[in-house]
Structures are given as structure tokens and as C-alpha cells.
Amino acid sequence: MDLFIFDRVLAAFTMGTHMLFTYWAISLPFFIVFAEYLGYKKNDPYYLALAKRFSTVMAVLFAVGSAAGAAIAVEFITVWYKWMFLVNEVDILPFEIEVMAFFSEVIFLSLYLYGWNKMSRNAHMVLGALVGMGSSASAVLIVLVNSWMNTPNGFNVEAYVQSGELTGINPLAALWPPAATAEVPMVLAGAWFVGFGSLVGYFSFRKIFSRHLDTQSKEYYNRGLKLASYLAALDAIFLGWAGDNAGKTLYQVQPLKLATLEGVMQTAKGAPMTVGPISIPGVLSLLSTWPPNPNALVLGYSSFVSSVQDPIWWMAHDAYDLHATLGILGAIIFWILALAYLKPSFGKAFSWLGLDNPTEKKLPLYVSFLIGWLQLIAWESGWVAAETGRQPFVIWGPMTTTGGLYTIQAVMLTSEGYNTNPDVLPIGIAIMTALVIAVAGTLYMLKRLFSGKEISQDVASITVSGISSTPQNPQLPSIKSSDSQTSSPRKSEVK
């Protein structure tokens, strides 16, 4: 295989695999903390059982995700070392801060896992929230580097394009490139949405395919399903704004990438929004501008020289359409489910869809299972769209005019950034093999984790600690606020 193709396949495989774990690291801590909070708030052992079991899942996924991240770091300094040189000279600060965020995440995760029953409840939940904040901060800092690749700053870009000399370096300015305004909210909102959506899919799967569920298992899965649906529906609001903001930002700072993602071949006023065979006039112009203008001019490929046009634009466009379609469908369905859970009258009005009892009826459970796990495809296709949409560049450059058309001055073309040393081949094969084994081992460990211990045992261990398996029983003592301030284990604490 040609090394240029192999290096790109290796990067796509490694990063695509790593992406399967990043959304868990960002979303799971918040799901767990919400479950723990509701367990104490409602005197409910099922929520606490959710928090305890999924905190172990979080640790397993964190370990494998970190290994995949280490593999990417190896690739940066071997396969794409020319790109890494520029990053090291201009934009290394986000990576350096990310190391501190990563270490903070590791420390807080360790304290959270070993802190059950050894500190106050409030302190323990704060640690869980800090795990989520640390993982989110790590994601943001990595995304800042990606944003810099799309809209590089912090040095004299024009001088570098013309002469190859790095001048006017300002690492602080490079910390927030223009494209970060679009990428950072989109990544955070998307990761939370996919994480919560995947949990909806998991709990629905268990409700559908588990045989002979006992009462405790049903209560456990029902609570997980409802909580994940609520969180996904809530995040859908943030995700909708993030997507709209991303389109408007691209219109301003990367019109060629916007044309690639939307498949705009001809520059036009009142540009239509096209998804598959459907085309709605003026909508792309309306959504891309602020204030909204349905007659605004949207640059298409016809305004750019052929040498800077994306050779695989169709892949970016199709992946983006799939990403957006699945995300919109997911948002609608999660909102319908959340309303059905919160408002029984709403569910009864749509009883023919099974929404009068969505945790038990087959149709809403199958829909929840399908749309929940389809968010994984949305997540991966979004990454494919974003990265292939930047081709043929590794690092974008300033847009200028030439002969009446626009061109992009490349800071680094993809064809210039890869490693031509044949030693890359065995290193890359070893990395891909290790990742395949790691993913297979993770699936095996998670299967053992979920099948090795009955849910009733988890609930019973919490019931023994003083929280009844019948939530909010008036004959049982509630969890007093003063208990949450204790710094030593008590009978009512989780064991």
C-alpha cells in the first residue's frame, strides 16, 4: 500500500477508535453524579445502584480510552511529525494544559471510585462532577488544536506561506482560534448527547431482550432509561444551538468548508438546504447568517479554484447529512420520550404509539433502542465530515482572490505532512492490532461486569446500608441533610 494512503488510513482508524471512548469519558460522569444525587434525594437504592455499577464501567472505559489516546500521541510524533513540528512551535500550549487536565481527571476518578462510604455525600458527588469537568476540559483543549488546524493563528501565517519562516509567534493568541467558536460547543454538546443516547439504547435493550426480569431489575432499568432520556432531551437544546452556531461560524471563517459539508456546488443567493433528494430554497442562507437573511450569498465550489476543492467532498457531505439527520431524529424522539415520562396526559394522548406506558410497551422501547445506538453512527459520521471536509489541507491557510476566484494558501497540505519512512508501516500495523485487541478486551470485560453480578445484589447491598428498596416509604427515615455533611461512614451511607 502507498504510504500516503496508509498513513491516512492509520490516522482515521486510530482516531475513529478513540472517538468511541471519548463521548463516554465526557458524558458518563454526569450521568453517574445525577443518579447518585437522585438516590440520596429520593431515598432510592436503584439510582445508587446505577451510580455504583456505572462508576466501574467508567473506570474500564477510561483506561482503554487513555490507551487509544496514547496511540494517537505516538502517531503524532512518528507518522505526522511534520505537522507536529508546527504545533510544537506555535500551538503546543493546549496540549500542555491538557496533560494537567488529564492528570486531574485521573486523580478525581481515583478518589471518586475509592471514596464511596469514606467521605461525605456532597464531597463525593463533587468529585464525580470534577471527573466530568476534567474529561470535558481535556476534550476542549484537544479540540482547540483541531480548531487551530482549521483557522491557524498565533503567528504570521502569510509570512510562513510565502517563505516557510515562523515569525510573530504568540502561543496565547493561538489558544482560541476563530474556528473554536464552532467546534468547542459542538463537541461538548455532541459528546453528551451521544453518551446519554447510548445509555437510552442500552437500558431499552435490556428491557427488550432480558428474559424473566424480576421487579428489582425492572425498577433499575426503568430509572436508568428515564434519567438518560431526560438528560438527552435537555442536552438536545444545547446541541441545537451548537449546530446552528457552527453553521454561522463556518459561513464567516471557512466558507469553502461550509460549501463542502452542505454540498454547495454553485455560488448563489438564497441558497437551498439540501438533504438527499430534499431541497428547500433559501434555508441554507437563512440558517448561515446573523441576522438571518434568506437571500444572503453563499459561496459554492464555483467560486474557488479547482486546486483547493476537496477531492472527497462527497464523503464529507454524505457523512454530514447522516450526522445531522440522526441527531435531529434523536432529539425529537428523546423529547417525546421525556414528555411521556413526565406528563402521563401526553402519553395517554398518544397511547396508540405505546407512550401511555413507554417503559413497558414494545414500540417505544424498540425505537429508544434503535435511535439511542444510532447516535454512535452520528458521532462517527460527524467526525468523518469534519476531518475529510478540510481536505486537501492538514492545516488551512488564509483565503485570497486570484483571477476572480478564491483560493486557499496552504499552511500544510495533507500530501506534505505525512511520513515517507517505510518503518511507519510496521509501527502502524502494531498500533492498529493493539487497538483491535483492546476494544475486544473491553467488550469482554464489560460483558463480564454486567453479567457477573445480579442487579438484586447491587440493590441489596444498598438496602442493607439503610436505604429501603421501596423508595420514599413514609415509614422509613429519610436521608437527612445533616448526614450529607458527615466525613465518616454511617449506616445510611452506600457500601
SULHU-V902442 format. One record per residue. RES is the residue in one letter. PHI is phi in radians with two decimals (none if undefined). PSI is psi in radians with two decimals (999 if undefined). Layout:
res->{RES:RES}
phi->{PHI:PHI}
psi->{PSI:PSI}
This chain:
res->{M:D:L:F:I:F:D:R:V:L:A:A:F:T:M:G:T:H:M:L:F:T:Y:W:A:I:S:L:P:F:F:I:V:F:A:E:Y:L:G:Y:K:K:N:D:P:Y:Y:L:A:L:A:K:R:F:S:T:V:M:A:V:L:F:A:V:G:S:A:A:G:A:A:I:A:V:E:F:I:T:V:W:Y:K:W:M:F:L:V:N:E:V:D:I:L:P:F:E:I:E:V:M:A:F:F:S:E:V:I:F:L:S:L:Y:L:Y:G:W:N:K:M:S:R:N:A:H:M:V:L:G:A:L:V:G:M:G:S:S:A:S:A:V:L:I:V:L:V:N:S:W:M:N:T:P:N:G:F:N:V:E:A:Y:V:Q:S:G:E:L:T:G:I:N:P:L:A:A:L:W:P:P:A:A:T:A:E:V:P:M:V:L:A:G:A:W:F:V:G:F:G:S:L:V:G:Y:F:S:F:R:K:I:F:S:R:H:L:D:T:Q:S:K:E:Y:Y:N:R:G:L:K:L:A:S:Y:L:A:A:L:D:A:I:F:L:G:W:A:G:D:N:A:G:K:T:L:Y:Q:V:Q:P:L:K:L:A:T:L:E:G:V:M:Q:T:A:K:G:A:P:M:T:V:G:P:I:S:I:P:G:V:L:S:L:L:S:T:W:P:P:N:P:N:A:L:V:L:G:Y:S:S:F:V:S:S:V:Q:D:P:I:W:W:M:A:H:D:A:Y:D:L:H:A:T:L:G:I:L:G:A:I:I:F:W:I:L:A:L:A:Y:L:K:P:S:F:G:K:A:F:S:W:L:G:L:D:N:P:T:E:K:K:L:P:L:Y:V:S:F:L:I:G:W:L:Q:L:I:A:W:E:S:G:W:V:A:A:E:T:G:R:Q:P:F:V:I:W:G:P:M:T:T:T:G:G:L:Y:T:I:Q:A:V:M:L:T:S:E:G:Y:N:T:N:P:D:V:L:P:I:G:I:A:I:M:T:A:L:V:I:A:V:A:G:T:L:Y:M:L:K:R:L:F:S:G:K:E:I:S:Q:D:V:A:S:I:T:V:S:G:I:S:S:T:P:Q:N:P:Q:L:P:S:I:K:S:S:D:S:Q:T:S:S:P:R:K:S:E:V:K}
phi->{none:-1.04:-1.08:-1.08:-1.22:-1.07:-1.06:-1.26:-1.10:-1.06:-1.09:-1.13:-1.14:-1.15:-1.24:-1.09:-1.18:-1.06:-1.11:-1.17:-1.88:-1.13:-1.18:-1.15:-1.08:-1.48:-1.69:-1.03:-0.99:-1.28:-1.05:-1.15:-1.14:-1.08:-1.12:-1.12:-1.05:-1.15:-1.06:-1.28:-1.12:-1.73:1.03:-2.05:-1.24:-1.22:-1.10:-1.19:-1.11:-1.04:-1.07:-1.20:-1.19:-1.33:-1.19:-1.22:-1.02:-1.03:-1.14:-1.11:-1.16:-1.10:-1.10:-1.24:-1.06:-1.14:-1.11:-1.14:-1.11:-1.12:-1.09:-1.12:-1.06:-1.08:-1.10:-1.01:-1.63:-2.07:-1.33:-2.09:-1.16:-1.18:-1.15:-1.12:-1.08:-1.11:-1.05:-1.10:-1.38:-2.06:-2.17:-1.37:-1.01:-1.03:-1.12:-1.16:-1.20:-1.09:-1.06:-1.17:-1.11:-1.11:-1.10:-1.08:-1.06:-1.08:-1.13:-1.13:-1.12:-1.08:-1.12:-1.15:-1.13:-1.64:-1.63:-0.99:1.23:-2.12:-2.68:-1.12:-1.09:-1.05:-1.11:-1.15:-1.18:-1.08:-1.07:-1.08:-1.14:-1.18:-1.05:-1.10:-1.17:-1.15:-1.17:-1.15:-1.11:-1.05:-1.09:-1.06:-1.17:-1.17:-1.12:-1.07:-1.17:-1.07:-1.11:-1.12:-1.12:-1.43:-2.40:-1.12:-2.61:1.48:-2.79:-1.40:-1.14:-1.04:-1.12:-1.18:-1.10:-1.38:-2.12:1.40:-1.69:-1.58:-2.35:1.08:-1.25:-2.43:-1.01:-1.16:-1.15:-1.31:-1.14:-2.29:-1.20:-0.96:-1.19:-1.10:-1.03:-1.58:-1.31:-1.08:-1.06:-1.15:-1.20:-1.13:-1.09:-1.16:-1.11:-1.11:-1.14:-1.19:-1.09:-1.15:-1.12:-1.11:-1.16:-1.01:-1.09:-1.15:-1.14:-1.14:-1.00:-1.13:-1.17:-1.37:-1.83:-1.35:-1.62:0.95:-1.18:-1.44:-1.06:-1.15:-1.13:-1.09:-1.10:-1.09:-1.19:-1.09:-1.17:-1.11:-1.11:-1.18:-1.09:-1.11:-1.16:-1.07:-1.16:-1.14:-1.13:-1.15:-1.21:-1.02:-1.14:-1.09:-1.13:-1.07:-1.13:-1.09:-1.15:-1.12:-1.10:-1.11:-1.08:-1.17:-1.19:-1.08:-1.02:-1.46:-1.91:-2.51:-1.08:-1.21:-1.20:-1.06:-1.11:-1.14:-1.13:-1.58:1.19:-1.55:-1.55:-2.01:-1.11:-2.77:-1.50:1.10:-1.09:-1.43:-1.64:-2.07:-2.27:1.09:-1.44:-1.61:-2.37:-1.97:-1.03:1.37:-1.25:-1.11:-1.07:-1.11:-1.36:-1.54:-2.05:-2.46:-1.07:-1.00:-2.37:-1.18:-1.90:-1.15:-1.36:-2.04:-1.23:-1.98:-1.09:-1.14:-1.67:-2.10:-1.12:-1.13:-1.17:-1.84:-1.31:-1.15:-1.20:-2.12:-1.02:-1.09:-1.17:-1.10:-1.14:-1.13:-1.13:-1.15:-1.05:-1.13:-1.02:-1.20:-1.11:-1.15:-1.13:-1.15:-1.05:-1.07:-1.06:-1.10:-1.19:-1.16:-1.19:-1.10:-1.11:-1.07:-1.13:-1.14:-1.24:-1.41:-2.10:-0.97:-1.11:-1.14:-1.10:-1.15:-1.15:-2.13:-1.07:-1.15:-1.70:1.45:-1.38:-1.26:-2.64:-1.18:-1.45:-2.13:-1.30:-1.14:-1.05:-1.10:-1.21:-1.15:-1.12:-1.07:-1.08:-1.18:-1.23:-1.11:-1.38:-1.14:-1.14:-1.10:-1.15:-1.05:-1.11:-1.18:-1.18:-1.11:-1.14:-1.03:-1.06:-1.14:-1.43:-1.26:-1.23:-1.67:-1.16:-1.60:-1.87:-1.49:-2.12:-1.14:-2.37:-1.21:-1.60:-2.32:-1.85:-2.61:1.05:1.50:-2.05:-1.52:-2.40:-2.02:-1.47:-1.23:-1.32:-2.69:-1.36:-1.03:-1.19:-1.74:-1.70:-1.55:-1.63:-1.60:-1.25:-1.11:-1.13:-1.10:-1.06:-1.14:-1.11:-1.13:-1.09:-1.11:-1.12:-1.13:-1.11:-1.09:-1.19:-1.08:-1.13:-1.13:-1.16:-1.08:-1.13:-1.13:-1.07:-1.13:-1.10:-1.16:-1.09:-1.13:-1.12:-1.43:-1.78:-1.42:-2.52:-1.23:-1.05:-1.02:-1.21:-1.08:-1.16:-1.11:-1.12:-1.40:-1.08:-1.06:-1.35:2.03:-1.88:-1.22:-1.35:-1.87:-1.03:1.02:-1.25:-1.13:-1.46:-1.78:-1.19:-1.34:-1.46:-1.28:-1.11:-1.18:-1.11:-1.24:-1.71:-1.21:-1.82:-2.19:-1.08:-2.22:-1.02:-1.43:-1.36:-1.29:-1.85}
psi->{2.44:2.34:-0.57:-0.77:-0.75:-0.77:-0.66:-0.71:-0.74:-0.81:-0.75:-0.75:-0.83:-0.80:-0.65:-0.67:-0.78:-0.63:-0.42:-0.32:-0.39:-0.71:-0.52:-0.77:-0.55:-0.60:-0.66:-0.73:-0.67:-0.66:-0.76:-0.77:-0.71:-0.72:-0.74:-0.76:-0.81:-0.57:-0.78:-0.72:-0.75:0.05:0.76:1.98:-0.38:-0.72:-0.71:-0.61:-0.69:-0.84:-0.75:-0.80:-0.72:-0.30:-0.56:-0.72:-0.75:-0.71:-0.73:-0.84:-0.61:-0.74:-0.80:-0.70:-0.66:-0.69:-0.72:-0.66:-0.66:-0.65:-0.70:-0.70:-0.69:-0.73:-0.68:-0.71:-0.03:-1.04:-0.70:0.78:-0.47:-0.70:-0.73:-0.53:-0.82:-0.74:-0.76:-0.60:-0.56:-0.77:0.62:-0.31:-0.78:-0.67:-0.72:-0.71:-0.61:-0.60:-0.73:-0.68:-0.69:-0.80:-0.67:-0.74:-0.77:-0.78:-0.83:-0.64:-0.76:-0.80:-0.66:-0.80:-0.70:0.03:-0.09:2.19:0.20:0.05:3.01:2.70:-0.74:-0.77:-0.67:-0.74:-0.61:-0.72:-0.73:-0.72:-0.62:-0.57:-0.84:-0.70:-0.66:-0.77:-0.66:-0.70:-0.70:-0.77:-0.76:-0.76:-0.66:-0.71:-0.55:-0.64:-0.75:-0.69:-0.67:-0.61:-0.55:-0.67:1.34:2.45:-3.04:0.13:3.00:1.65:-0.78:-0.76:-0.67:-0.71:-0.67:-0.73:-0.22:0.14:2.37:2.01:2.82:0.62:2.26:1.56:-0.57:-0.66:-0.56:-0.14:-0.54:1.46:2.80:-0.68:-0.29:-0.50:-0.53:-0.76:-0.73:-0.93:-0.64:-0.72:-0.79:-0.87:-0.71:-0.73:-0.78:-0.72:-0.77:-0.69:-0.89:-0.67:-0.69:-0.64:-0.67:-0.78:-0.71:-0.88:-0.62:-0.73:-0.79:-0.67:-0.61:-0.81:-0.15:2.33:2.48:0.93:2.28:3.05:-0.73:-0.69:-0.71:-0.78:-0.69:-0.89:-0.62:-0.74:-0.73:-0.72:-0.78:-0.79:-0.78:-0.67:-0.74:-0.80:-0.69:-0.73:-0.70:-0.76:-0.41:-0.54:-0.84:-0.73:-0.70:-0.77:-0.73:-0.70:-0.74:-0.75:-0.67:-0.74:-0.74:-0.64:-0.76:-0.65:-0.61:-0.76:-0.36:1.19:-0.53:-0.66:-0.66:-0.75:-0.64:-0.88:-0.67:-0.09:0.66:1.89:-0.60:2.28:2.33:2.66:2.57:0.77:2.41:2.75:2.13:2.16:1.87:-2.26:-0.10:2.27:2.12:1.98:2.41:-0.17:-0.70:-0.75:-0.73:-0.81:-0.38:-0.17:2.72:2.13:2.64:2.27:1.85:-0.18:0.19:2.62:2.24:2.12:2.31:-3.06:-0.42:-0.26:0.02:2.57:2.62:-0.48:-0.36:0.01:2.47:2.08:-0.32:0.73:-0.60:-0.61:-0.78:-0.75:-0.83:-0.71:-0.68:-0.74:-0.75:-0.77:-0.87:-0.71:-0.83:-0.65:-0.76:-0.77:-0.76:-0.77:-0.77:-0.80:-0.71:-0.59:-0.71:-0.77:-0.78:-0.73:-0.68:-0.64:-0.70:-0.64:1.65:-0.57:-0.62:-0.77:-0.70:-0.56:-0.38:0.72:-0.48:-0.27:0.02:0.18:-0.10:-0.32:1.19:-0.31:-0.15:-0.51:2.49:-0.76:-0.94:-0.54:-0.74:-0.70:-0.74:-0.78:-0.81:-0.91:-0.51:-0.84:-0.39:-0.33:-0.40:-0.74:-0.68:-0.73:-0.86:-0.71:-0.56:-0.71:-0.76:-0.78:-0.79:-0.74:-0.74:-0.39:-0.18:-0.10:2.59:0.49:2.48:-0.83:2.12:2.94:-3.11:2.57:2.25:3.01:2.54:2.07:0.58:-0.08:2.79:2.62:2.86:2.17:1.93:2.22:-0.75:2.12:2.68:-0.66:-0.23:-0.25:-0.17:2.90:2.18:0.02:2.21:-0.28:-0.30:-0.54:-0.95:-0.59:-0.78:-0.75:-0.70:-0.71:-0.81:-0.68:-0.77:-0.68:-0.68:-0.77:-0.70:-0.74:-0.77:-0.73:-0.62:-0.80:-0.69:-0.78:-0.72:-0.65:-0.77:-0.66:-0.74:-0.42:-0.20:-0.22:2.27:2.57:-0.64:-0.54:-0.72:-0.80:-0.70:-0.67:-0.56:-0.63:-0.71:-0.53:-0.03:0.05:2.14:2.59:-0.05:1.67:2.49:0.60:2.13:-0.30:-0.14:2.57:2.36:2.94:1.86:2.64:-0.50:-0.48:-0.57:-0.16:-0.12:2.56:0.05:2.74:2.45:2.94:-0.61:-0.06:2.79:2.35:999}
